[in-house]
Amino acid sequence: MRRIVVGYDGSESAEVALRWAVEEARRRRLSVEVVTVHDDLPAGMPPRREPEPSPDAERVAAEIADGLLHDVTREHGTPSERLVAACTPDDLLVLGSHGHGPLVGALMGSVSRACLHAAPCPVVVAREPVAPDGPVVVGLDGSAPSREALAFAAEAARLRDVPLEVVHAVAWSPVGAELMTPTPDELAEWGEQLLATELERAGMSAETRVDPGHASEALVRASERASLLVVGSRGHNPLVSLLLGSTSARCAGKAACPVVVVR
């Protein structure tokens, strides 16, 4: 990881994101780059000579970063596009759960949602955790993105000196006239075997949990006892990341702690 980029718009949520970014930068000995973006003016309006900063962006960022600040970049444009353009695959992008508008975080076109889909690097949706001293929780389903998430989560747990908890959700979705339907115990056993295999493959040890139901529901429940939740950008289904109901999007919107979406 090269640096941490954080979007800042002067909102309370953005300040939470900036504080989270600074704490993470201290753990990883990285610099923080703050990006403020002023929305494009309506069509027909003459452009301003230079972007306007968010209220007191430099002062607030400097106070919070306390020596870790690399720069405050001010730009015009669509916030999500400018934030994505500011990042490289070696960065970590940190955003607040919503901006100035109280409904922004719930909209499909929100900055955080757009960045989750388009950023070239891991994206953090920051919020105050319910359990700040809790474990780092990661969702693992055997897919390549979930393995990347596992590696990120293991490092995050080490840096925080907290346990690593690996969660796998099991559910049976009938697709036709199956000759047999697995029992809940059989589903749980399959899940436990998958976690054991994946942890052995990664050379790791961790607390494990197999929960019935949809992955997003299990992970959101787990977030209530977590200091950080880490998920892959998509699971086994290559189309799932395009859906509003994807696991990563649901977790980013509903979790009770900061969420990292790893790709």
Secondary structure as UniProt FT lines:
FT   STRAND          3..7
FT   HELIX           12..28
FT   STRAND          32..38
FT   TURN            43..44
FT   TURN            55..56
FT   HELIX           57..65
FT   TURN            66..67
FT   STRAND          69..76
FT   HELIX           79..85
FT   TURN            89..90
FT   STRAND          91..96
FT   TURN            102..103
FT   HELIX           104..106
FT   TURN            108..109
FT   HELIX           111..118
FT   STRAND          123..126
FT   TURN            132..133
FT   STRAND          136..139
FT   HELIX           144..160
FT   STRAND          164..170
FT   HELIX           184..202
FT   STRAND          207..212
FT   HELIX           215..223
FT   TURN            224..225
FT   STRAND          228..232
FT   TURN            238..239
FT   HELIX           240..242
FT   TURN            244..245
FT   HELIX           247..254
FT   STRAND          259..262
//
